[in-house]
């Protein structure tokens, strides 16, 4: 570089070098040590959290391995023969519960999200009330939903009795805020130009929503629904209050008053028994649930990445 | 006149060739809007139903048990004759568990958040964050079992200093085990939300500090942390509300002996676990036990509601600053 030799440049380079050296020299040793120690401490925090997760998963696999067999899926629970006991009624119960949750939560959740994003004017107090209310509901403890289910759905106004559908409705109310919040985000991500284009071509508001906005936001909504369903699948406490009885040896049906069971409730019951075989069953059940939940979550993430629209 | 002409030379506003109103009244559109609004109302109805279903039996409960005895009593013994319903004993149980959960989750969660937002390379952050979030999605019954069968015998009992506070050996349940389990569960809440808050701090603030010769640790603690404080506090408040409302972990790991103590190695009973073990299936409607469940539920609901309101307020304020 020819111009590097000019006095002006030489002066500038010398000045920069001197400043840099001064800064490096003046950095106190204490600062360097403190900085490194701080970074190590932060890394340690992440490691502790990850170690907890790994320990939980490994323990479930190790302790559940002896009970992991096809019997788990085909046999009913048993107190007399723990080595032959399984989760069949609980698995079927969980599947039916989840089907019910989807049936309730998808139309209501998307409907509420569409109303809040496309129709509701923020000027109106009742719309703000709905919004704040949903935020609050999202953080109400799950056991409170159990109380609601017991007092309002099982007994009280709806008076359905201890049937599986009552469990579905309780879980649906529990995850409804999650679905609404996720759907709203997906709908909000559709740019306004799409709406205006559609309206300008003469489409009505509902035609715009049905033909433009909903198709564009389906991946986001589906991701939210899957995450909500996986939350409902792992929920135990509210089900204890709305009649998920623990020992159901037959395949449950949605409206039967004979009782029903669910995976996490059955795991809970096995976990309460101190015999080695029942403990192994509980851990095996946890392994099954972890695999299913991990698959659902991965699918949700894949779905989001695969179909996410960049506008 | 051709179509093109009509576009170029619009008619005077006075006599438009067509009415601008829709040819029909579009009742269907109105009906759909009403239907969607109804879906939104479901959430308000849920809250109303929660409040109504709690209030009725709670009032019935206070007709039998004086409010003072309930709110300020320190003994919780529904099975005794005469029974005593001093809710402070099980509120203390909830606090006992929550304190230890937060003592674990706040440093670990905030440390993770600082690491993720200030130290980790983008690729590391992209992998570690979802992996941490898996923790939040694990069924709590699994975490409860993990707490009582691993954290308690393999972590707490070997590490506990001898006879300190009564010693930890030989105890099948303790508040600390449930606390650590809940702590593990809420770490991703704190880590993820605080990371979001810190990542939202404008780059310029960091670069300004670096230009003045600050180290990474200084930037993280003196610049980014204070700037994101309201978001961080909101995440912690949300985590506390989750910890207070958590049921299965305390049922499995904390025991069921109501005790007015904050001693971590004691077996205690929390509000949620009282509800869960009392209100299962065959409890007769109208009995005092049934009503007590709703009274405890009301206390729990009010506590978590207060924390949620604080958390929502804080988040809103922090959004105003950086949007």
Interface residues (C-beta under 8 A of the other chain):
Chain A: X23 X27 X31 X32 X34 X35 X38 X39 X41 X42 X43 X44 X45 X46 X48 X49 X50 X52 X53 X55 X56 X59 X60 X63 X107 X108 X109 X110 X111 X112 X114 X115 X116 X118 X119 X120 X127 X129 X130 X132 X133 X134 X135 X136 X137 X139 X140 X141 X142 X143 X144 X145 X146 X147 X148 X150 X151 X152 X155 X156 X162 X173 X176 X177 X180 X204 X205 X206 X227 X230 X231 X233 X234 X235 X236 X237 X240 X241 X243 X245 X264 X267 X268 X271 X272 X279 X282 X283 X286 X289 X290 X293 X294 X297 X301
Chain B: X22 X26 X28 X29 X32 X33 X35 X36 X37 X38 X39 X40 X41 X42 X43 X44 X46 X47 X49 X50 X52 X53 X54 X56 X57 X107 X108 X109 X110 X111 X112 X114 X115 X116 X118 X119 X128 X130 X131 X132 X134 X135 X137 X138 X139 X140 X141 X142 X143 X144 X145 X146 X149 X150 X184 X187 X188 X191 X213 X215 X216 X217 X218 X220 X221 X238 X241 X242 X244 X245 X246 X247 X248 X251 X252 X272 X275 X276 X279 X280 X281 X285 X293 X294 X297 X300 X301 X304 X305 X307 X308 X309 X311 X312
